[in-house]
């Protein structure tokens, strides 16, 4: 039986945040990243919320839009 491998959650979160901030990633790519990082953070007890990278006229971007996926997890 192979040994179980682990990876640092913080490094995965940093990578996800970099990708969510990158303007060349598509809406679909960002939605996939969000789904995966939220699952990892919740399952490991490391979910501490997120913030949108830009507000539009002082409000959060509309649900499901490209700007809605531009975020940073804590």
C-alpha positions as CSV (number, residue, x, y, z in Angstrom):
1,X,0.0,0.0,0.0
2,X,1.3,3.4,-0.9
3,X,2.0,6.1,1.7
4,X,-0.6,8.8,1.9
5,X,0.7,12.2,0.6
6,X,-0.3,15.5,2.0
7,X,0.0,19.1,0.8
8,X,0.0,22.4,2.6
9,X,-3.5,24.0,2.5
10,X,-2.0,27.5,2.6
11,X,0.0,26.9,-0.6
12,X,-3.1,25.7,-2.4
13,X,-5.1,28.7,-1.2
14,X,-2.3,31.1,-2.4
15,X,-2.3,29.4,-5.8
16,X,-6.1,29.6,-6.0
17,X,-6.0,33.3,-5.0
18,X,-3.4,34.0,-7.7
19,X,-5.5,32.3,-10.4
20,X,-8.7,34.1,-9.3
21,X,-7.0,37.4,-9.6
22,X,-5.5,36.6,-13.1
23,X,-7.4,38.4,-15.8
24,X,-6.7,35.7,-18.5
25,X,-8.6,32.9,-16.8
26,X,-12.1,32.3,-18.1
27,X,-15.3,32.4,-16.0
28,X,-15.5,28.6,-16.2
29,X,-11.9,28.2,-15.0
30,X,-12.5,30.6,-12.1
31,X,-15.7,28.8,-11.1
32,X,-13.9,25.5,-11.0
33,X,-11.1,27.0,-8.8
34,X,-13.7,28.5,-6.5
35,X,-15.5,25.1,-6.1
36,X,-12.3,23.2,-5.4
37,X,-10.7,25.7,-2.9
38,X,-14.0,26.1,-1.0
39,X,-14.3,22.4,-0.6
40,X,-10.7,22.1,0.6
41,X,-11.0,25.0,3.0
42,X,-14.3,23.7,4.5
43,X,-13.2,20.1,4.8
44,X,-10.0,21.1,6.5
45,X,-11.6,23.6,8.8
46,X,-9.7,26.5,7.2
47,X,-12.5,28.5,5.6
48,X,-12.3,32.1,6.8
49,X,-14.3,33.9,4.2
50,X,-13.4,35.8,1.1
51,X,-13.5,39.3,-0.3
52,X,-14.2,40.6,-3.8
53,X,-11.1,42.2,-5.5
54,X,-13.2,45.0,-6.8
55,X,-16.5,46.5,-5.9
56,X,-18.8,48.1,-8.5
57,X,-20.1,51.4,-7.3
58,X,-19.4,50.3,-3.7
59,X,-21.4,47.0,-4.1
60,X,-20.5,43.4,-4.7
61,X,-20.5,42.2,-8.3
62,X,-23.6,40.5,-9.6
63,X,-23.9,36.8,-8.8
64,X,-22.4,34.6,-11.5
65,X,-20.6,37.3,-13.4
66,X,-16.9,37.4,-14.2
67,X,-16.3,40.1,-11.7
68,X,-18.0,37.9,-9.0
69,X,-15.3,35.3,-9.5
70,X,-12.4,37.8,-8.9
71,X,-11.9,37.2,-5.2
72,X,-9.4,36.4,-2.5
73,X,-9.9,33.7,0.1
74,X,-8.6,34.2,3.7
